[in-house]
Amino acid sequence: METLLLFVYFLVVFYVLYKMALSLEKRQEDRVIIHLDKEFLAQQTQDQLDHQKDAKHIEASVSEIAIKKLKFTALQLTVNKPKQPVLQSPKAKDLKKQGLSEEGILNVFAGRVYIRVDPIGQQKLRKIPYLSISVRNDTSDMHVYVNWDHSSLEIFEEGHRLIRSTPNMPSDLSQPQIFSLINPQSGVNADVTIERNYAYDAEARRMILASPLIDLEERVELSQMSDPTTDEKNIQPLCTLDLMIGIKHVTEPNSKLINLLVPFVFTLEIEPDQIALPPLRWLLRQVGDRNRPKNSWFWATKAPAKKR
């Protein structure tokens, strides 16, 4: 009798844990993280610089930038000054007396251009209307150009013309867009989307944004479901922004313009919440809904009928 009661007790406990696991599984909400392929971005940009003779003094890297306690990821273009004129300047000599190395002195004199695209990082399941682009020109003698018409955005392996959002959008989006010129020690911020996301509002007599650029909730539904029972990451392609950038010395002719098609490749990591209680997590691995067999009396399911 005691053995029977003990068996019934463990059976009831197992059943309760089993139902709790199913309940928790149904309530799980996928979390998403937007990743930027930093290595590809830096390497592809540097390769383009290496193939242009006028760009040998520019280096590309992806860095974590901190400004006023805010941290963000950006492509950094470092514009190095000629070595000997820099080291012979009075300021460089003062820095050398203070113990700074030649490499450190050259780093102080170098100019930098920062290119940042958002959003990246942890995100809620929301609609993203635009990609936000920030370009900061921290050089003392370089002009930076952004050519919007020669930039593009790829979603689901389909390329689209990039449209920069402005307060008064023209009704004819096919007309050329004015490029952005960024002077030394200045910057520009812009929201961009694709051409087909705009529609003409007859009442307001202007173009309005009719569709978001990316609906994260919809993308999660269309993507392969994340499996909470494994540690394997579920990473799906999201979009690719090819941004056409030009850079040259302020006194140089346009023929000296260094052109870069900067590739920002984004992926989406779909990460389900993990059950905190290890026994429930183990139970979910064994009999969770995502492991439901096609033909089982325990689940009261039947295998699909064979096609004739």
LINFENWO-V484015 format. One line per field, one symbol per residue. ss: DSSP state (H for helix, E for strand, - for the rest). phi: phi as a letter, one per 20 degrees, with the letter a starting at -180 (. if undefined). psi: psi as a letter, one per 40 degrees, with the letter a starting at -180 (. if undefined). A space follows every 10 residues. Layout:
ss = ???
phi = ???
psi = ???
This chain:
ss = -HHHHHHHHH HHHHHHHHHH HHHHHHH--E EEEEEE-HHH HHHHHHHHHH --HHH--EEE EEEEEEE--E EEEEEEEEE- --HHHHH--H HHHHHHH--- -HHHHHHHH- EEEEEEEE-- EEE---EE-- EEEEEEE--- -EEEEEEEEE EEEEE--EEE EEEE------ ---------E EE---EEEEE EEEEHHHEEE E----EEEE- ---EEHHHHH HH-------- ---EEEEEEE EEEEEEEEE- ---HHH-EEE EEEEEEEEEE EE-----HHH HHHHHHH-HH H----E---- E-------
phi = .fffffffff ffffffffff ffffffefdf ecceddffff ffffffgfff ecfedfedcd bdceedclmd dbebfddeee egffgffefg ffffffffnf ffffffffef eccdccccec nfcefcedfb eddccddeed bcdcdceffe dbcdclmcec fecefcgdff fdffffeffe ddfgmbbbcb dcbdffeebe effelbecfe cffbdfffff feefffdfec effdddfdac dddedcbbff eefffefedc eeeeddcded cffeffegff fffffecfff dfffbbffel dcfffffe
psi = dddddddddd dddddddddd ddddddehhh iihhihgddd dddddddddd ehdeedehih ihihhhhfeh hihihhhhhi ihdddddeid dddddddeeh idddddddei iihhhhhiii ahiigihhdi hhhhhhgfie fihhihhdde iihhhffhii hhhhhidghi dgeeiiihih hhihfiiihi hiaideeiih hddefihihd iidhhddddd deihhiheei ehighiicih hhhhiihiid eiideehhhh ghhhhhihhh hihihdhddd ddddddeide ehidhhddef iiiiiih.
